[in-house]
Amino acid sequence: MVRVPPRQRLTPEERRSFLLDVGVRVFSERPFEETSMEDIATEAGVSRRLLYHYFPTKAEYFGAIWQRVHVHLRQVVSAAEAPTVRDRVEAALVAYIDFFQEHLPLVLISNRSSIASDPAVRNPVNQNFDALCAGFLDAAGVCDEGRAAAEVGFAGWIVYVREVALAALVDGRISLSACHEMCMGVLDAAVGTQVDLRVPPRDALCSRAPVSPGTASHATSAATGEVSV
């Protein structure tokens, strides 16, 4: 059990971060449906009232954990050096698959648990993927009327990556190398026909507000019952 040392005074942000750290460990070790907020509060050495102060529901608690993970991953990918935009996207794919392997229990909660379709879990992840996809398109210099089609292609690709990654890591239906090859092939087919992904990444951002690929992803999820990773 990890507890805050006696008399240690944390800022609200430090306290929130500590509680999220506890949540990552707890949900990695126990089934989500069998773990209560009271269990988590006990594990963290805080009152249940304090935990609810930061996270009103268990779904919002896990959603905050999942959002923080994706923000970190997006920052890592955005900072990665790559000779082409396609190489940068491939780096993102490798980073996400590595994350899936390292945190598979959390991936299962976000995709195959009772809160998999809860907006508290889905919306923050969609927002982070929106930003990631927008960054790829900005790097490719896609700022004209062709951007909308590229965004839709990226949104569909993200859904595809999730399904193929789960097939490899959870169901064991394909190998990781096949997962990687299939995902990159679909990227070329879904996005590469709309965008030249082989150009060097650009630093300038497009001035116009992009159409959100997360919106398209959300629409697909609502129609099929699927959710984003």
C-alpha positions in Angstrom: 0.0 0.0 0.0 1.3 3.4 -1.0 0.4 6.2 1.5 1.3 9.9 1.7 4.0 10.3 4.3 2.7 11.7 7.6 2.5 15.5 7.8 3.5 15.9 4.2 1.6 18.8 2.7 0.8 18.6 -0.9 -0.6 21.3 -3.2 -3.9 20.4 -4.9 -2.1 19.6 -8.1 0.4 17.4 -6.3 -2.4 15.6 -4.5 -4.3 15.0 -7.7 -1.2 13.6 -9.4 -0.6 11.3 -6.4 -4.1 10.0 -6.6 -3.8 9.3 -10.3 -0.6 7.4 -9.6 -2.4 5.3 -7.1 -5.2 4.7 -9.6 -2.7 3.5 -12.3 -1.3 0.9 -9.9 -4.7 -0.2 -8.5 -6.4 -0.6 -11.8 -3.4 -2.5 -13.1 -3.7 -5.0 -10.4 -7.5 -5.4 -9.8 -10.6 -5.8 -12.0 -12.2 -2.4 -12.5 -15.7 -3.6 -11.6 -14.5 -5.1 -8.3 -12.7 -2.0 -7.1 -14.6 0.7 -5.3 -13.7 4.3 -4.7 -13.5 3.4 -1.0 -10.9 0.7 -1.8 -8.9 3.3 -3.8 -9.1 5.9 -1.0 -7.9 3.3 1.5 -5.0 2.4 -0.8 -4.0 6.0 -1.1 -4.3 6.7 2.6 -6.9 9.4 2.2 -10.6 9.8 3.0 -13.2 8.8 0.6 -14.6 12.4 0.8 -11.2 13.7 -0.4 -11.1 11.3 -3.3 -14.6 12.3 -4.4 -13.6 16.0 -4.1 -11.1 15.5 -6.9 -13.0 12.8 -8.9 -16.8 12.8 -8.5 -17.2 9.3 -10.1 -15.1 6.2 -10.7 -15.5 6.8 -14.5 -14.2 10.3 -14.2 -11.3 9.0 -12.0 -10.3 6.5 -14.7 -10.9 9.1 -17.4 -8.4 11.4 -15.8 -5.9 8.6 -15.6 -6.4 7.8 -19.2 -6.2 11.4 -20.3 -2.9 12.0 -18.5 -1.4 9.0 -20.2 -2.4 10.1 -23.6 -1.2 13.7 -23.1 2.2 12.3 -22.1 2.3 10.0 -25.2 1.3 12.9 -27.4 4.1 15.0 -26.0 6.6 12.3 -26.6 5.5 11.7 -30.2 5.3 15.5 -31.0 8.9 15.9 -29.8 10.2 12.9 -31.7 12.6 13.7 -34.6 11.7 12.1 -37.9 12.8 12.7 -41.5 9.2 12.5 -42.8 5.7 13.0 -41.5 5.1 9.3 -42.2 8.1 8.4 -40.0 6.6 10.6 -37.2 3.2 8.8 -37.5 5.0 5.5 -37.4 6.8 6.6 -34.3 3.5 7.4 -32.7 2.2 3.9 -33.7 5.2 2.2 -32.1 4.8 4.3 -28.9 1.1 3.4 -28.6 1.6 -0.3 -29.2 4.4 -0.2 -26.6 2.1 1.5 -24.2 -0.6 -1.1 -24.8 1.9 -3.8 -23.9 3.0 -2.1 -20.8 -0.5 -1.1 -19.5 -2.7 -3.8 -20.9 -5.1 -3.9 -17.9 -5.8 -0.2 -18.4 -6.3 -0.7 -22.1 -8.9 -3.4 -21.4 -10.7 -1.1 -19.0 -10.9 1.6 -21.6 -12.2 -0.8 -24.3 -13.9 -3.8 -22.7 -15.2 -2.7 -19.3 -18.5 -1.3 -18.0 -17.2 2.3 -18.6 -15.7 1.7 -22.0 -18.4 3.9 -23.7 -18.7 6.5 -20.9 -18.0 10.1 -22.1 -15.8 10.6 -19.1 -13.4 8.1 -20.6 -14.0 8.5 -24.3 -14.1 12.3 -24.7 -10.6 13.2 -23.2 -9.0 10.5 -25.4 -10.8 11.8 -28.5 -9.5 15.3 -27.7 -6.0 14.1 -27.4 -6.2 12.2 -30.7 -7.7 15.3 -32.3 -4.6 17.3 -31.3 -2.3 14.5 -32.4 -3.9 14.2 -35.9 -4.0 18.0 -36.3 -0.3 18.1 -35.5 0.4 15.5 -38.2 -1.5 17.4 -40.8 0.1 20.7 -39.8 3.5 19.0 -40.1 2.5 17.9 -43.6 1.4 21.4 -44.5 -2.2 20.4 -45.2 -4.2 23.6 -44.6 -6.5 23.7 -47.6 -9.9 22.2 -48.5 -8.3 18.8 -48.7 -7.7 18.7 -44.9 -11.2 17.5 -44.0 -10.8 14.3 -46.0 -7.4 13.7 -44.4 -8.9 14.2 -40.9 -11.6 11.7 -41.6 -9.0 9.3 -42.9 -6.9 9.7 -39.7 -10.0 9.2 -37.5 -10.8 5.9 -39.2 -7.1 4.9 -39.0 -7.1 5.4 -35.2 -10.2 3.1 -34.8 -8.4 0.6 -37.0 -5.2 0.7 -35.0 -7.1 0.0 -31.8 -8.9 -3.0 -33.2 -5.7 -4.5 -34.7 -3.7 -3.8 -31.6 -6.3 -5.6 -29.4 -6.3 -8.5 -31.9 -2.5 -8.8 -31.4 -2.1 -8.1 -27.7 -5.3 -9.4 -26.2 -6.7 -12.0 -28.5 -3.5 -13.3 -30.0 -5.0 -13.5 -33.4 -2.0 -11.9 -35.2 1.6 -11.1 -34.4 2.9 -7.7 -33.4 4.9 -7.5 -36.7 1.7 -8.1 -38.6 -0.1 -5.5 -36.5 2.6 -2.9 -37.4 2.6 -3.8 -41.1 -1.2 -3.8 -41.4 -1.6 -0.4 -39.6 1.0 1.3 -41.8 -0.5 -0.2 -44.9 -3.9 1.2 -43.9 -2.4 4.6 -43.1 -1.0 4.8 -46.6 -4.4 3.8 -48.1 -6.6 5.9 -45.8 -4.4 9.0 -45.4 -1.6 8.7 -47.9 -3.9 9.1 -50.8 -5.0 12.5 -49.5 -1.7 13.8 -48.0 1.9 13.5 -49.0 3.2 11.9 -45.9 6.8 11.6 -47.2 7.5 15.4 -46.8 9.8 16.6 -44.0 7.8 17.8 -41.0 7.0 21.5 -40.9 7.0 23.6 -37.8 4.3 26.2 -38.8 0.7 25.7 -37.8 -2.2 26.1 -40.1 -4.1 29.3 -39.3 -7.6 27.9 -39.9 -9.4 25.8 -37.3 -9.5 22.2 -38.5 -12.5 19.9 -38.6 -12.2 17.6 -35.6 -11.2 14.0 -36.4 -12.4 13.1 -32.9 -15.9 14.2 -34.0 -15.8 11.7 -36.8 -14.3 9.1 -34.5 -17.0 9.8 -31.9 -19.7 9.4 -34.6 -18.2 6.1 -35.6 -18.1 5.0 -32.0 -21.7 6.0 -31.4 -22.9 4.1 -34.5 -20.9 0.9 -33.8 -20.7 0.8 -30.0 -16.9 1.2 -30.2 -14.7 3.5 -28.3 -11.3 5.1 -28.8 -8.2 3.9 -27.1 
